[in-house]
Structures are given as structure tokens and as C-alpha cells.
């Protein structure tokens, strides 16, 4: 029986398999590298796009914050303007009231009572004077309470005068009655407000 040497054929076959495996491995490596590069470019493009969007959003937020600050400034200016307008309106309303107050002070004085000073702080009046007797001071307080432009009299100090002049020095605090902001000057009775001047 003749013998056949298959060793060279097997070696060639192994070499062919090795070459095919090497080619396949190289191809797989190339494909993997291409996929990695494409994926990396894709991620880079997505990141760049997101960064651009973030920059746009940051600029928009900064613009909105600036607008909000401008609105806050406008609101503050509006409040200051309204406060000034309220003060001016109140001063305009109080101009004729001052005349009424001094007229009523003169009308409420009973005989034997003389005023030495009158000090007004907002709606609060501080009245200093001299009376021939404490009874006349009591009459003055009743007249103030009955006045349409004065009210809430409170006696703080009364001192008897010493010497040849009989009588007493006194200090009375009273509140100015004033019209409410929405009331016309005629046909309405003035109202008295609490200390501090807030209507």
C-alpha cells in the first residue's frame, strides 16, 4: 500500500487559516476603531451642541435677570412716587385744616385761660398755657372734646403758680380731627385719628 505524506498540505492549510484569522482580526480591529472614532465624533458633536444650547440658555437667563432687576427698580420707583403723591395729597388736604385748628383753639379758650405755646407733630397737638384756676383748665378740655376739629384731650401737667399771680400752668395733649382721604370738605364731620398720624 503506497504512503502519502500529508504534512505539507496540513501546514499550508494551517498557514491559510492563520492568514484568514489575521485578516479577520485586523478587519475587526479596523471596524472597531472606525466605530470608536465615529462614536467619539458623535459624542463630541452632541457635547458641543449641548454646550452651545447651555450658552444660549445662560445668556437668556442673564437677560431675564436683568429685566427682573429693571422691573424691581421700576416697582421701587413706583412705590416711592406713590408715597410722595400721598404725602403731597395729605399736605394739600391739611392746609385748610390748619386754619380750622387754630380757629378752634381760639374758640375753645374759656375766659381766664391763656395759651403760651402750641406745638403740632403730625396730628398730635401739645398745648401749653396758663389758667386762673384748674376749673378753667377742665372747661378747656371739655371744649376741646366738643370741638369738630379737635378731640381726645389729655392733661399731662398742671402746676400751681407761686407768688402774687394766682392760677396754674398746664400742658394738654390733643388730637387734630381730619377728613378721611375720600371725603369731601363740605357736609362731612371730621374724624379723630389715633396718635402717630396714620389715617
Rosetta constraint file for C-alpha pairs under 8 A:
AtomPair CA 6 CA 10 HARMONIC 6.27 0.50
AtomPair CA 7 CA 11 HARMONIC 6.17 0.50
AtomPair CA 8 CA 12 HARMONIC 6.16 0.50
AtomPair CA 9 CA 13 HARMONIC 6.13 0.50
AtomPair CA 10 CA 14 HARMONIC 6.05 0.50
AtomPair CA 11 CA 15 HARMONIC 6.07 0.50
AtomPair CA 12 CA 16 HARMONIC 6.06 0.50
AtomPair CA 13 CA 17 HARMONIC 6.18 0.50
AtomPair CA 14 CA 18 HARMONIC 6.07 0.50
AtomPair CA 15 CA 19 HARMONIC 6.11 0.50
AtomPair CA 16 CA 20 HARMONIC 6.15 0.50
AtomPair CA 17 CA 21 HARMONIC 5.99 0.50
AtomPair CA 18 CA 22 HARMONIC 5.99 0.50
AtomPair CA 19 CA 23 HARMONIC 6.05 0.50
AtomPair CA 20 CA 24 HARMONIC 6.01 0.50
AtomPair CA 21 CA 25 HARMONIC 5.95 0.50
AtomPair CA 22 CA 26 HARMONIC 5.97 0.50
AtomPair CA 23 CA 27 HARMONIC 5.96 0.50
AtomPair CA 24 CA 28 HARMONIC 5.98 0.50
AtomPair CA 25 CA 29 HARMONIC 6.06 0.50
AtomPair CA 26 CA 30 HARMONIC 6.09 0.50
AtomPair CA 27 CA 31 HARMONIC 6.06 0.50
AtomPair CA 28 CA 32 HARMONIC 5.98 0.50
AtomPair CA 29 CA 33 HARMONIC 5.99 0.50
AtomPair CA 30 CA 34 HARMONIC 6.06 0.50
AtomPair CA 31 CA 35 HARMONIC 6.05 0.50
AtomPair CA 32 CA 36 HARMONIC 6.00 0.50
AtomPair CA 33 CA 37 HARMONIC 6.05 0.50
AtomPair CA 34 CA 38 HARMONIC 6.02 0.50
AtomPair CA 35 CA 39 HARMONIC 5.90 0.50
AtomPair CA 36 CA 40 HARMONIC 5.92 0.50
AtomPair CA 37 CA 41 HARMONIC 6.10 0.50
AtomPair CA 38 CA 42 HARMONIC 6.05 0.50
AtomPair CA 39 CA 43 HARMONIC 6.08 0.50
AtomPair CA 40 CA 44 HARMONIC 6.00 0.50
AtomPair CA 41 CA 45 HARMONIC 5.99 0.50
AtomPair CA 42 CA 46 HARMONIC 6.13 0.50
AtomPair CA 43 CA 47 HARMONIC 6.01 0.50
AtomPair CA 44 CA 48 HARMONIC 6.03 0.50
AtomPair CA 45 CA 49 HARMONIC 6.03 0.50
AtomPair CA 46 CA 50 HARMONIC 6.09 0.50
AtomPair CA 47 CA 51 HARMONIC 6.05 0.50
AtomPair CA 48 CA 52 HARMONIC 6.15 0.50
AtomPair CA 49 CA 53 HARMONIC 6.25 0.50
AtomPair CA 50 CA 54 HARMONIC 6.05 0.50
AtomPair CA 51 CA 55 HARMONIC 6.14 0.50
AtomPair CA 52 CA 56 HARMONIC 6.29 0.50
AtomPair CA 53 CA 57 HARMONIC 6.14 0.50
AtomPair CA 54 CA 58 HARMONIC 5.97 0.50
AtomPair CA 55 CA 59 HARMONIC 6.15 0.50
AtomPair CA 56 CA 60 HARMONIC 6.13 0.50
AtomPair CA 57 CA 61 HARMONIC 6.01 0.50
AtomPair CA 58 CA 62 HARMONIC 6.13 0.50
AtomPair CA 59 CA 63 HARMONIC 6.15 0.50
AtomPair CA 60 CA 64 HARMONIC 6.15 0.50
AtomPair CA 61 CA 65 HARMONIC 6.08 0.50
AtomPair CA 62 CA 66 HARMONIC 6.19 0.50
AtomPair CA 63 CA 67 HARMONIC 6.22 0.50
AtomPair CA 64 CA 68 HARMONIC 6.06 0.50
AtomPair CA 65 CA 69 HARMONIC 6.12 0.50
AtomPair CA 66 CA 70 HARMONIC 6.20 0.50
AtomPair CA 67 CA 71 HARMONIC 6.13 0.50
AtomPair CA 68 CA 72 HARMONIC 6.11 0.50
AtomPair CA 69 CA 73 HARMONIC 6.16 0.50
AtomPair CA 70 CA 74 HARMONIC 6.15 0.50
AtomPair CA 71 CA 75 HARMONIC 6.09 0.50
AtomPair CA 72 CA 76 HARMONIC 6.16 0.50
AtomPair CA 73 CA 77 HARMONIC 6.11 0.50
AtomPair CA 74 CA 78 HARMONIC 5.98 0.50
AtomPair CA 75 CA 79 HARMONIC 6.16 0.50
AtomPair CA 76 CA 80 HARMONIC 6.20 0.50
AtomPair CA 77 CA 81 HARMONIC 6.02 0.50
AtomPair CA 78 CA 82 HARMONIC 6.06 0.50
AtomPair CA 79 CA 83 HARMONIC 6.06 0.50
AtomPair CA 80 CA 84 HARMONIC 6.18 0.50
AtomPair CA 81 CA 85 HARMONIC 6.10 0.50
AtomPair CA 82 CA 86 HARMONIC 6.06 0.50
AtomPair CA 83 CA 87 HARMONIC 6.25 0.50
AtomPair CA 84 CA 88 HARMONIC 6.11 0.50
AtomPair CA 85 CA 89 HARMONIC 5.98 0.50
AtomPair CA 86 CA 90 HARMONIC 6.00 0.50
AtomPair CA 87 CA 91 HARMONIC 6.08 0.50
AtomPair CA 88 CA 92 HARMONIC 6.12 0.50
AtomPair CA 89 CA 93 HARMONIC 6.18 0.50
AtomPair CA 90 CA 94 HARMONIC 6.02 0.50
AtomPair CA 90 CA 181 HARMONIC 7.81 0.50
AtomPair CA 91 CA 95 HARMONIC 6.24 0.50
AtomPair CA 93 CA 97 HARMONIC 7.09 0.50
AtomPair CA 94 CA 98 HARMONIC 6.18 0.50
AtomPair CA 94 CA 178 HARMONIC 7.79 0.50
AtomPair CA 95 CA 99 HARMONIC 7.16 0.50
AtomPair CA 96 CA 100 HARMONIC 6.59 0.50
AtomPair CA 97 CA 101 HARMONIC 6.13 0.50
AtomPair CA 97 CA 149 HARMONIC 7.98 0.50
AtomPair CA 97 CA 178 HARMONIC 6.99 0.50
AtomPair CA 98 CA 102 HARMONIC 6.34 0.50
AtomPair CA 99 CA 103 HARMONIC 6.11 0.50
AtomPair CA 100 CA 104 HARMONIC 5.97 0.50
AtomPair CA 100 CA 149 HARMONIC 6.69 0.50
AtomPair CA 101 CA 105 HARMONIC 6.12 0.50
AtomPair CA 101 CA 149 HARMONIC 5.95 0.50
AtomPair CA 101 CA 150 HARMONIC 6.97 0.50
AtomPair CA 101 CA 176 HARMONIC 7.14 0.50
AtomPair CA 102 CA 106 HARMONIC 6.35 0.50
AtomPair CA 103 CA 107 HARMONIC 6.28 0.50
AtomPair CA 104 CA 108 HARMONIC 5.91 0.50
AtomPair CA 104 CA 147 HARMONIC 6.88 0.50
AtomPair CA 104 CA 149 HARMONIC 6.75 0.50
AtomPair CA 104 CA 150 HARMONIC 7.39 0.50
AtomPair CA 105 CA 109 HARMONIC 6.54 0.50
AtomPair CA 105 CA 144 HARMONIC 7.86 0.50
AtomPair CA 108 CA 140 HARMONIC 6.17 0.50
AtomPair CA 108 CA 143 HARMONIC 5.14 0.50
AtomPair CA 108 CA 144 HARMONIC 6.07 0.50
AtomPair CA 108 CA 147 HARMONIC 7.41 0.50
AtomPair CA 109 CA 113 HARMONIC 6.19 0.50
AtomPair CA 109 CA 114 HARMONIC 7.51 0.50
AtomPair CA 109 CA 140 HARMONIC 5.89 0.50
AtomPair CA 109 CA 143 HARMONIC 7.67 0.50
AtomPair CA 110 CA 136 HARMONIC 6.73 0.50
AtomPair CA 110 CA 139 HARMONIC 6.90 0.50
AtomPair CA 110 CA 140 HARMONIC 6.20 0.50
AtomPair CA 111 CA 136 HARMONIC 7.69 0.50
AtomPair CA 112 CA 131 HARMONIC 5.71 0.50
AtomPair CA 112 CA 132 HARMONIC 5.38 0.50
AtomPair CA 112 CA 133 HARMONIC 7.95 0.50
AtomPair CA 112 CA 136 HARMONIC 6.97 0.50
AtomPair CA 113 CA 129 HARMONIC 7.15 0.50
AtomPair CA 113 CA 130 HARMONIC 5.85 0.50
AtomPair CA 113 CA 131 HARMONIC 4.29 0.50
AtomPair CA 113 CA 132 HARMONIC 6.51 0.50
AtomPair CA 113 CA 136 HARMONIC 6.74 0.50
AtomPair CA 113 CA 137 HARMONIC 7.37 0.50
AtomPair CA 114 CA 129 HARMONIC 5.47 0.50
AtomPair CA 114 CA 130 HARMONIC 5.26 0.50
AtomPair CA 114 CA 131 HARMONIC 6.28 0.50
AtomPair CA 115 CA 127 HARMONIC 7.24 0.50
AtomPair CA 115 CA 128 HARMONIC 5.88 0.50
AtomPair CA 115 CA 129 HARMONIC 3.94 0.50
AtomPair CA 115 CA 130 HARMONIC 6.29 0.50
AtomPair CA 116 CA 127 HARMONIC 8.00 0.50
AtomPair CA 116 CA 128 HARMONIC 5.57 0.50
AtomPair CA 116 CA 129 HARMONIC 4.74 0.50
AtomPair CA 116 CA 130 HARMONIC 7.15 0.50
AtomPair CA 117 CA 127 HARMONIC 6.14 0.50
AtomPair CA 117 CA 128 HARMONIC 5.19 0.50
AtomPair CA 117 CA 129 HARMONIC 6.75 0.50
AtomPair CA 118 CA 125 HARMONIC 6.89 0.50
AtomPair CA 118 CA 126 HARMONIC 5.72 0.50
AtomPair CA 118 CA 127 HARMONIC 4.67 0.50
AtomPair CA 118 CA 128 HARMONIC 6.27 0.50
AtomPair CA 119 CA 125 HARMONIC 5.71 0.50
AtomPair CA 119 CA 126 HARMONIC 4.99 0.50
AtomPair CA 119 CA 127 HARMONIC 6.53 0.50
AtomPair CA 120 CA 124 HARMONIC 5.63 0.50
AtomPair CA 120 CA 125 HARMONIC 4.45 0.50
AtomPair CA 120 CA 126 HARMONIC 6.19 0.50
AtomPair CA 121 CA 125 HARMONIC 6.44 0.50
AtomPair CA 122 CA 196 HARMONIC 7.09 0.50
AtomPair CA 122 CA 197 HARMONIC 5.62 0.50
AtomPair CA 123 CA 175 HARMONIC 5.71 0.50
AtomPair CA 123 CA 176 HARMONIC 5.07 0.50
AtomPair CA 123 CA 177 HARMONIC 7.71 0.50
AtomPair CA 123 CA 193 HARMONIC 7.71 0.50
AtomPair CA 123 CA 195 HARMONIC 7.05 0.50
AtomPair CA 123 CA 196 HARMONIC 7.26 0.50
AtomPair CA 123 CA 197 HARMONIC 5.31 0.50
AtomPair CA 124 CA 173 HARMONIC 7.03 0.50
AtomPair CA 124 CA 174 HARMONIC 5.96 0.50
AtomPair CA 124 CA 175 HARMONIC 4.73 0.50
AtomPair CA 124 CA 176 HARMONIC 6.26 0.50
AtomPair CA 124 CA 195 HARMONIC 6.40 0.50
AtomPair CA 124 CA 196 HARMONIC 7.65 0.50
AtomPair CA 124 CA 197 HARMONIC 7.54 0.50
AtomPair CA 125 CA 173 HARMONIC 5.55 0.50
AtomPair CA 125 CA 174 HARMONIC 5.10 0.50
AtomPair CA 125 CA 175 HARMONIC 5.90 0.50
AtomPair CA 125 CA 176 HARMONIC 7.01 0.50
AtomPair CA 126 CA 171 HARMONIC 7.02 0.50
AtomPair CA 126 CA 172 HARMONIC 5.99 0.50
AtomPair CA 126 CA 173 HARMONIC 4.70 0.50
AtomPair CA 126 CA 174 HARMONIC 6.68 0.50
AtomPair CA 127 CA 171 HARMONIC 5.59 0.50
AtomPair CA 127 CA 172 HARMONIC 5.09 0.50
AtomPair CA 127 CA 173 HARMONIC 6.14 0.50
AtomPair CA 127 CA 174 HARMONIC 7.78 0.50
AtomPair CA 128 CA 169 HARMONIC 7.53 0.50
AtomPair CA 128 CA 170 HARMONIC 5.84 0.50
AtomPair CA 128 CA 171 HARMONIC 4.61 0.50
AtomPair CA 128 CA 172 HARMONIC 6.57 0.50
AtomPair CA 129 CA 169 HARMONIC 5.83 0.50
AtomPair CA 129 CA 170 HARMONIC 5.56 0.50
AtomPair CA 129 CA 171 HARMONIC 6.67 0.50
AtomPair CA 130 CA 167 HARMONIC 7.01 0.50
AtomPair CA 130 CA 168 HARMONIC 5.69 0.50
AtomPair CA 130 CA 169 HARMONIC 4.46 0.50
AtomPair CA 130 CA 170 HARMONIC 6.17 0.50
AtomPair CA 131 CA 136 HARMONIC 6.35 0.50
AtomPair CA 131 CA 137 HARMONIC 6.38 0.50
AtomPair CA 131 CA 167 HARMONIC 5.45 0.50
AtomPair CA 131 CA 168 HARMONIC 5.38 0.50
AtomPair CA 131 CA 169 HARMONIC 6.41 0.50
AtomPair CA 131 CA 170 HARMONIC 7.54 0.50
AtomPair CA 132 CA 136 HARMONIC 6.93 0.50
AtomPair CA 132 CA 166 HARMONIC 6.20 0.50
AtomPair CA 132 CA 167 HARMONIC 3.91 0.50
AtomPair CA 132 CA 168 HARMONIC 6.30 0.50
AtomPair CA 133 CA 137 HARMONIC 6.89 0.50
AtomPair CA 133 CA 166 HARMONIC 7.72 0.50
AtomPair CA 133 CA 167 HARMONIC 4.91 0.50
AtomPair CA 133 CA 168 HARMONIC 6.10 0.50
AtomPair CA 134 CA 138 HARMONIC 6.34 0.50
AtomPair CA 134 CA 158 HARMONIC 7.98 0.50
AtomPair CA 134 CA 167 HARMONIC 7.56 0.50
AtomPair CA 134 CA 168 HARMONIC 6.76 0.50
AtomPair CA 135 CA 139 HARMONIC 6.32 0.50
AtomPair CA 136 CA 140 HARMONIC 6.17 0.50
AtomPair CA 137 CA 141 HARMONIC 6.34 0.50
AtomPair CA 137 CA 170 HARMONIC 7.65 0.50
AtomPair CA 138 CA 142 HARMONIC 6.35 0.50
AtomPair CA 139 CA 143 HARMONIC 6.19 0.50
AtomPair CA 140 CA 144 HARMONIC 6.20 0.50
AtomPair CA 141 CA 145 HARMONIC 6.24 0.50
AtomPair CA 141 CA 153 HARMONIC 5.88 0.50
AtomPair CA 141 CA 154 HARMONIC 7.78 0.50
AtomPair CA 142 CA 146 HARMONIC 6.27 0.50
AtomPair CA 143 CA 147 HARMONIC 6.09 0.50
AtomPair CA 144 CA 150 HARMONIC 5.59 0.50
AtomPair CA 144 CA 151 HARMONIC 5.66 0.50
AtomPair CA 144 CA 152 HARMONIC 7.73 0.50
AtomPair CA 144 CA 153 HARMONIC 6.57 0.50
AtomPair CA 144 CA 174 HARMONIC 7.85 0.50
AtomPair CA 145 CA 150 HARMONIC 6.52 0.50
AtomPair CA 145 CA 151 HARMONIC 4.60 0.50
AtomPair CA 145 CA 152 HARMONIC 6.09 0.50
AtomPair CA 145 CA 153 HARMONIC 6.45 0.50
AtomPair CA 146 CA 150 HARMONIC 7.74 0.50
AtomPair CA 146 CA 151 HARMONIC 7.23 0.50
AtomPair CA 147 CA 151 HARMONIC 6.67 0.50
AtomPair CA 148 CA 177 HARMONIC 7.09 0.50
AtomPair CA 148 CA 189 HARMONIC 7.03 0.50
AtomPair CA 148 CA 190 HARMONIC 6.35 0.50
AtomPair CA 149 CA 176 HARMONIC 5.97 0.50
AtomPair CA 149 CA 177 HARMONIC 4.66 0.50
AtomPair CA 149 CA 178 HARMONIC 6.89 0.50
AtomPair CA 149 CA 190 HARMONIC 6.41 0.50
AtomPair CA 149 CA 191 HARMONIC 7.96 0.50
AtomPair CA 150 CA 174 HARMONIC 6.78 0.50
AtomPair CA 150 CA 175 HARMONIC 5.85 0.50
AtomPair CA 150 CA 176 HARMONIC 4.80 0.50
AtomPair CA 150 CA 177 HARMONIC 5.27 0.50
AtomPair CA 150 CA 192 HARMONIC 7.48 0.50
AtomPair CA 151 CA 174 HARMONIC 5.86 0.50
AtomPair CA 151 CA 175 HARMONIC 5.29 0.50
AtomPair CA 151 CA 176 HARMONIC 6.44 0.50
AtomPair CA 151 CA 177 HARMONIC 6.59 0.50
AtomPair CA 151 CA 192 HARMONIC 6.51 0.50
AtomPair CA 152 CA 173 HARMONIC 7.99 0.50
AtomPair CA 152 CA 174 HARMONIC 5.40 0.50
AtomPair CA 152 CA 175 HARMONIC 5.79 0.50
AtomPair CA 152 CA 192 HARMONIC 7.90 0.50
AtomPair CA 153 CA 172 HARMONIC 6.52 0.50
AtomPair CA 153 CA 173 HARMONIC 5.64 0.50
AtomPair CA 153 CA 174 HARMONIC 4.34 0.50
AtomPair CA 153 CA 175 HARMONIC 7.05 0.50
AtomPair CA 154 CA 172 HARMONIC 5.53 0.50
AtomPair CA 154 CA 173 HARMONIC 5.11 0.50
AtomPair CA 154 CA 174 HARMONIC 6.30 0.50
AtomPair CA 155 CA 170 HARMONIC 7.59 0.50
AtomPair CA 155 CA 171 HARMONIC 6.19 0.50
AtomPair CA 155 CA 172 HARMONIC 4.55 0.50
AtomPair CA 155 CA 173 HARMONIC 6.46 0.50
AtomPair CA 156 CA 170 HARMONIC 7.59 0.50
AtomPair CA 156 CA 171 HARMONIC 5.58 0.50
AtomPair CA 156 CA 172 HARMONIC 5.76 0.50
AtomPair CA 156 CA 173 HARMONIC 7.12 0.50
AtomPair CA 157 CA 169 HARMONIC 7.80 0.50
AtomPair CA 157 CA 170 HARMONIC 5.29 0.50
AtomPair CA 157 CA 171 HARMONIC 5.00 0.50
AtomPair CA 157 CA 172 HARMONIC 7.27 0.50
AtomPair CA 158 CA 168 HARMONIC 6.37 0.50
AtomPair CA 158 CA 169 HARMONIC 5.49 0.50
AtomPair CA 158 CA 170 HARMONIC 4.20 0.50
AtomPair CA 158 CA 171 HARMONIC 6.51 0.50
AtomPair CA 159 CA 168 HARMONIC 5.23 0.50
AtomPair CA 159 CA 169 HARMONIC 5.11 0.50
AtomPair CA 159 CA 170 HARMONIC 6.40 0.50
AtomPair CA 160 CA 166 HARMONIC 7.88 0.50
AtomPair CA 160 CA 167 HARMONIC 6.00 0.50
AtomPair CA 160 CA 168 HARMONIC 4.12 0.50
AtomPair CA 160 CA 169 HARMONIC 6.36 0.50
AtomPair CA 161 CA 165 HARMONIC 6.82 0.50
AtomPair CA 161 CA 166 HARMONIC 6.20 0.50
AtomPair CA 161 CA 167 HARMONIC 5.56 0.50
AtomPair CA 161 CA 168 HARMONIC 5.01 0.50
AtomPair CA 161 CA 169 HARMONIC 6.71 0.50
AtomPair CA 162 CA 166 HARMONIC 7.23 0.50
AtomPair CA 175 CA 192 HARMONIC 6.58 0.50
AtomPair CA 175 CA 193 HARMONIC 7.16 0.50
AtomPair CA 175 CA 194 HARMONIC 7.57 0.50
AtomPair CA 175 CA 195 HARMONIC 7.29 0.50
AtomPair CA 176 CA 192 HARMONIC 6.25 0.50
AtomPair CA 176 CA 193 HARMONIC 7.57 0.50
AtomPair CA 177 CA 190 HARMONIC 5.44 0.50
AtomPair CA 177 CA 191 HARMONIC 4.96 0.50
AtomPair CA 177 CA 192 HARMONIC 4.05 0.50
AtomPair CA 177 CA 193 HARMONIC 6.69 0.50
AtomPair CA 178 CA 190 HARMONIC 4.98 0.50
AtomPair CA 178 CA 191 HARMONIC 5.46 0.50
AtomPair CA 178 CA 192 HARMONIC 6.21 0.50
AtomPair CA 178 CA 193 HARMONIC 7.64 0.50
AtomPair CA 179 CA 183 HARMONIC 6.22 0.50
AtomPair CA 179 CA 184 HARMONIC 7.74 0.50
AtomPair CA 179 CA 185 HARMONIC 7.07 0.50
AtomPair CA 179 CA 188 HARMONIC 7.61 0.50
AtomPair CA 179 CA 189 HARMONIC 7.43 0.50
AtomPair CA 179 CA 190 HARMONIC 4.86 0.50
AtomPair CA 179 CA 191 HARMONIC 6.15 0.50
AtomPair CA 180 CA 190 HARMONIC 7.65 0.50
AtomPair CA 180 CA 191 HARMONIC 7.38 0.50
AtomPair CA 180 CA 199 HARMONIC 7.04 0.50
AtomPair CA 183 CA 188 HARMONIC 7.00 0.50
AtomPair CA 184 CA 188 HARMONIC 6.87 0.50
AtomPair CA 193 CA 197 HARMONIC 6.66 0.50
AtomPair CA 193 CA 198 HARMONIC 7.11 0.50
AtomPair CA 193 CA 199 HARMONIC 6.12 0.50
AtomPair CA 194 CA 198 HARMONIC 7.29 0.50
